Each structure stands twice: as structure tokens, then as C-alpha cells.
């Protein structure tokens, strides 16, 4: 099946769908810091570099599916929480505009768990109605998933909306959790001795990276960062990989941070040298990007941003496989029903 991708970022969602057998023929990303990374890692996908607001629907290729993660900052529990009143939140409307015009078999939209907060209830209801009534209409399913349940070594809760065109006559069923979780030791232990710090000003140190992007952000830690323990052990899953390098979790080689008082933690005395941020490559591994997926940037912050904003590749793959199998089963039933009806008509004539 051919799909198009909006708000593609570095393409974690796209790569997951490709691994599940979909053909990502066209993608859209407005952030110029990402273009080189996307194009070099997705050489067979055409990248449209305009804002979705400026893209006429007739310039989007015909497709079987539309996927994307409209910007989540306005819905974030840590952000302004203005939701649909924020211009970034309104980009949902342009996503729906394209959907209504193209009428693909399915769509998938991903966003942060903050969308489910009570204060966004009215906006969420409005978005649900827009999805359901787009064109011929879609059967809508949505659910919050934790990436750690789907072969991703990270606690990361996100909401997925999946719409199935009504003529396919079924409601999408979300995949069940895999069961066994992946720990940090399995994901990044082999990288622990080959990391390098970024250059002064947190510029890339790529010429000294023996493993691509295996460099970490340098500099101090804010009081907000030091208000919580930021260390997960080797036998645990990572904290959520965020889009800001300064908020990257601490490497599991370090002991858990020491509690001082409410909202105040400290590094263990004598162990301070063990407290470094996870590298760009370690974050990419935790987001389940393969090592041959190279991130291109001048300042290391851009690398963390691309990775932190991505949908984990393995989670995307599990979602894609589930969508693919359910659509194929539905289409098989429709063909069988049509064949049976035709045979019945012939027998009666």
C-alpha cells in the first residue's frame, strides 16, 4: 500500500511503516534543519518542504493511507496546554483537510498523552467528529499506548488515532502489548565505552565519533532537571526521550540521584564523573532507530530534537503491521461477499 506522511520529522513513523511493507511515496516536513537527515535516510521518498498550510490537496499523491504526528507542543502537559486555540494545534485542521480530499483507506495520527486531559475534552470531541465525518467518513479508534510494550526500551506514552474508511466496514483494533520488555542493557550497553563529548558550544564532534552520532551534550543541569531522579538502571527502561538535549536522561552507569528534599536531588558524592547525558546515538537506539540511520546536524541540539520528536520505529512498525493485516482481511471479506452475491445473481438469472 502506498502512503503519504505529514509532519514527517526525521521519519521514525515512516521507517516503521516501511519495515511493515508499506511504500512511503511522499512526505512533508517544514523544518529545514531536518531536510538533509530525512532525504539521506529515505532516498526513495519525495520530500515536500512547504508548510502543510500551503499545500493544495491536489498536489498530494493518491494514496492508500495518510500518517503523521501534528505538532504536539500545544497539547503537552508541560507546555501551554492551549490545545486547539494554539496555531500549532490548528494544524490538525489542515491534516483533516488533506484527508477529506484524498479519502485514503486509513489514516494514523499520533500525539502526546496530554490530549486526553479533561481541559481538552471539548477540542478532542471536535477533532473526533471531524475525523469521523471527513468525506465519506471514517470509523475512528484511539488509544494511549506505552512504547515499552512494543519492543521499545523506553517509557513513552502517546495517543494514536486510527481511522478506517467506512466502506471497509470494520473498526481498527489496537495491537496487544508484546509482553516482554527490553531493558537499557540490551539496547545500549555496547556503546558505553566509545562516547565522546560535544565540542564547545555543543557543536558536533562527528570527526571524533567512532560510531555515528555517539556524542553527548555538555554543560550544566538546571534546577528543574535536578528536581527529580533522572537515572534509570541497566535493567530498566529509559525515561521518555525528549526533544531537548538538556533534558536527556542520565546514562545508566551512574547511581540513582540522591534525595535531598522535595524537588531537590543531587549527584552522589565522589561519583560525579559518571553523570553524563545519554548521547545522540544512545537516544536513537532507545527510539529504535538502526545504527545506519545517520542524523545530520551542526549543533548537537538539533540531533536530540529530531530523535525526541520521532515516533519510535518499532512502535510504528507494530502499528503498521496491525493496520495492514486488518485492512487486508477486510478487503478479502469484501471480495468474497461480492463473489458470493454475483454467483447468487447468476444462479437466479
Buried (B, 14 or more C-beta within 10 A) or exposed (E): BBBBBBBBBBBBBBBBBBBBEBEBBBBBBBBEBBBEBBBEBBEEBEBBBEEBEEBEEEEBEEBBBBBBBBBBBBBBEEBEBBBBEBEBBBBBBBBBBBBBEBBBBBBBBBBBBBBBBEEBEEBBEBBBEBBEEBBEBBBBBBBBBBBBBBBBBBBBBBBBBBBBBEEBEBEBEBBEEBEEBBBBBEBBEEBBEEBBBBBEEBBBBBEEBEBBBBBBBBEEBEEEBBBEBBBBBBEBBBBBBBBEBBBBBBBBBBBBBEEEEEEEBEBBEEEEEBBBBBBBBBBBBBBBBEEEBBBBBEBBBBBBBBBBBBBBBBBBBBBBBBBBEBBEEBEEEBEEEEEEEEEEEEEEE
